Amino acid sequence: MIKLKQAIVVEGRYDKAKLAAIFDTTILQTDGFAIFRNPEKLELIRRLARQDGIILLTDSDKAGFKIRGYIGGAVPDGQIIHIYIPDILGKERRKPRPSAEGKLGVEGIDNALLIRAFQQAGVLDGAPPPPPARPITKLDLYEDGFVGGPESRALRAQLLKRLGLPAHLSANALVSVLGRLLSYQQYRALSDQIKAGRQPGGSPLE
């Protein structure tokens, strides 16, 4: 078991059971969209965030990002750590059919991938070092064509796929995540590779 200081917020009880088998900490479930009608639970999340901070982990589909946006809007940035799972097509064993978007939720993600996501977010020992002096900015994304251009959607989709990030990630969230995953030099090399149409020769995180 990996002991954490922060509480973890997930969507459902199966997600909670999955995380409880890996991490020793308080784990709260939003019960999906029920959090929108539960001010008491939202206030508990805020209280835990003020105390030690919270880790928010939702599915990578539109519903998960809607819940993430709602909680993210209620908790100050300095009190919340966003952790994302990659888009992986598949179906959880307990379900008769895949989700509407055909993606695995938190409960279906391999334990090793979950732990790696926590490491990349800087939560665990062995996480990447703090962001370098030269940050990756939204202006970088604009100048490199990942936002604000006619081909931005396609280019950004390639960038997200190369980094194992969900397709619904917003541009602002992408800037924050890139700062944790890559140095500016790694970002520059990956950006040049994507724009040149080259196939990846290795992980930019290596």
Number of C-alpha atoms within 10 A of each C-alpha: 10 11 10 14 14 22 22 27 22 26 26 18 16 16 22 20 12 17 23 16 11 14 16 16 16 15 19 20 19 21 13 16 15 13 17 14 9 12 11 10 16 18 13 12 23 19 14 17 22 15 13 13 22 26 23 21 25 27 26 24 20 14 14 19 20 14 23 20 11 14 20 17 10 12 19 13 12 10 17 21 20 17 20 23 21 22 22 16 12 16 16 16 10 8 8 8 11 15 15 8 12 14 21 22 25 26 22 18 20 11 15 9 13 21 17 16 22 21 18 21 21 18 19 16 8 10 16 17 12 13 16 13 8 10 16 23 15 17 12 17 19 14 11 19 19 24 20 13 12 10 11 16 15 12 20 23 16 18 21 18 14 16 16 16 21 21 18 16 19 12 16 10 12 21 18 16 19 19 19 21 23 24 21 19 13 16 20 15 11 20 21 13 15 18 14 9 11 10 9 11 7 8 10 16 12 6
